[in-house]
C-alpha cells in the first residue's frame, strides 16, 4: 500500500509585536547629566589665571543664575542632573573617582543649587573614570528619553592609577567612546586654556562617534568642541548652544517600524490625536524614533502631561 502523503501545514504569517507606549512626559524628556570637574584648579581665575572671578564661580553663574542660567531656564523641558568628580591623589587617597551627585529630574534647580553650594574645588581630575561611572549609572537608571553627558572641565585629565602627571587623555577618550556606544550623546566644554584645543577636539569627536583626529572647521566629519569665552554671558551662550542640540521632541520605540505601520498607528498627546506628517503632528525620524513637531512639540516641551503611542498590534 503506497504511503499516504500528508499535505504540509500552511505557513503562519509572522506576527509583529505590539508597539504600545504610554508615558508621562517627564519620563520622556531628555536627561542631561552635567559632569563638572571639581579639581583644585577650578579655584583659578576664569578664563585665565589672575582673572577676578574663579572658574568655579563663573560656571555656577552660567548654570544657576536665577535670571540667565541654563538650568532654571530649561528645567521644565530637560531632566537636569549634576555630578562633580575629583579624587584625592587617585587610588592612593581612597575611592576614585569621588562623585557628588544629584540624579536627573525635571524642575531640579533647587537640589542642583544646593549641591553646588555644598562642595568646593578639591584635588585631581580622573575624567575617564568619572565618565565610565556616570555611563554605568545612566544605564542602570533605564530612563526612556534621550541621555546626554555634558562634561565641563578646566584641565587635562589624569587617571586613578596615576594622578600626576596629567596623562589620562587616552583613558578619557576610551570612556567617552564607550558612552557613545551605549547610546549616550556626549558634549565637552573647556572652561580654561589649561586643557588644549586638540584634547577637547578629540573628546568631542569620541563623544559623537567621529574620527578622533578630525578638526572642526577643517574636516566635514568633525564634532564641535566648545572652549570658554571670556565672560559669563559668553559661557552661558555656549551652554545654550550645546543644549540646543539635545532632542526635546523625540520618542524612542522598542522595535523597528515602517511608515505604513506608523500611518495606521495611534499617537495621542494629552487626549489629542496627532497626524502622521502633519505640521503639528509627528514623523518617523528613523526606524526606532518618532519626532513630534510643530505646536505638538511646543506642548510636549512646556505643558504636556502624557503621550500614548500604539502601532501594529496584530
C-alpha positions, -999 to 999 in steps of 0.1 A, spaced: 0 0 0 16 33 -10 24 58 18 -2 85 23 11 119 16 3 144 43 0 180 29 23 204 46 7 228 71 2 263 57 28 288 67 17 310 96 23 347 90 49 362 111 33 382 139 47 416 147 49 426 183 26 453 195 43 486 200 24 502 228 38 530 250 21 553 274 43 577 293 42 608 314 61 634 295 85 639 324 96 603 318 101 611 281 121 643 284 158 642 277 181 638 307 213 659 307 239 650 333 262 680 339 295 663 347 316 691 363 353 690 371 359 695 408 397 697 406 417 722 426 425 743 395 388 753 394 398 779 420 420 796 394 408 827 375 384 825 346 392 820 319 429 826 326 449 826 359 448 860 376 413 869 364 389 884 390 364 855 392 372 819 396 363 792 371 341 776 398 322 808 403 316 815 366 304 780 358 280 783 387 266 816 373 262 802 338 244 772 351 224 786 380 219 823 378 181 827 385 176 851 356 201 839 329 213 804 340 205 775 317 192 752 345 163 775 357 155 784 321 153 749 307 144 727 338 108 722 327 118 706 294 151 689 303 158 665 332 190 680 346 213 661 369 246 673 383 278 652 391 310 666 405 341 645 401 376 645 417 400 622 436 425 625 464 457 615 447 440 587 428 436 553 444 463 562 470 438 586 486 409 560 487 380 557 463 385 570 428 366 587 413 349 607 441 315 617 429 290 641 444 257 640 426 220 648 421 201 625 399 184 638 367 148 651 370 127 680 357 123 711 379 156 701 396 170 736 402 169 737 440 186 703 446 213 712 420 219 746 435 221 731 470 247 705 458 268 732 440 269 753 471 278 724 494 311 714 477 342 732 466 371 726 442 392 698 456 421 678 441 425 657 409 409 652 375 401 615 368 379 623 338 379 589 321 369 571 354 342 596 361 327 593 326 327 555 329 309 556 362 283 581 351 277 559 320 270 529 342 247 549 364 227 562 334 223 526 320 212 514 354 186 541 357 169 529 325 152 561 316 131 562 284 142 596 269 174 606 253 205 607 275 233 633 274 265 638 293 279 674 292 314 675 305 326 708 319 364 707 326 392 732 330 423 709 326 439 678 311 426 645 325 446 623 348 439 587 360 431 569 392 463 549 388 485 579 380 471 613 391 503 631 384 513 639 357 480 646 339 484 619 313 448 605 311 437 616 277 437 581 262 416 567 291 392 596 288 388 591 250 380 554 256 354 562 283 337 588 261 337 564 231 320 538 254 294 564 264 286 570 227 285 532 221 259 530 249 236 555 231 245 585 252 252 618 234 284 635 248 295 671 246 325 688 262 331 724 273 366 735 283 365 764 307 401 774 305 431 772 282 447 747 306 430 720 285 443 722 249 420 727 220 434 694 205 423 674 235 389 690 236 385 682 199 394 645 205 369 642 233 342 659 212 349 635 183 348 604 205 315 616 220 299 618 186 315 587 170 337 608 147 373 602 136 394 611 167 418 635 148 391 652 127 392 690 131 362 712 134 361 738 106 385 718 86 371 683 82 335 678 73 331 648 97 342 665 129 323 672 161 323 708 175 344 713 206 335 742 229 361 764 246 353 790 272 347 826 261 359 855 282 326 863 300 298 847 320 274 858 292 296 841 266 298 809 286 261 809 291 256 812 253 279 783 247 260 762 272 227 771 254 243 763 220 252 728 233 218 722 249 200 734 217 213 701 201 195 680 227 165 663 211 135 676 230 106 661 210 119 626 201 102 593 211 122 561 212 104 529 202 112 493 212 114 479 177 118 490 141 87 503 125 79 514 89 60 544 75 29 523 66 27 509 101 30 544 115 3 559 93 -21 533 107 -9 538 143 -24 559 170 -3 587 186 -21 608 212 -8 637 232 -29 647 262 -60 632 247 -55 648 212 -47 625 183 -16 636 162 -15 631 125 14 615 107 33 641 86 11 669 99 27 703 106 16 699 142 19 661 143 47 636 141 70 620 116 93 590 115 129 602 123 143 568 117 131 532 122 133 535 160 124 571 167 94 594 162 97 631 161 68 652 174 68 686 156 52 720 154 27 731 181 26 695 194 63 697 202 57 731 219 31 714 241 53 684 248 82 707 259 61 731 280 29 718 295 22 683 282 14 655 306 10 622 288 19 607 254 4 575 241 18 555 211 2 524 197 14 508 165 7 475 146 -9 453 172 -17 421 153 
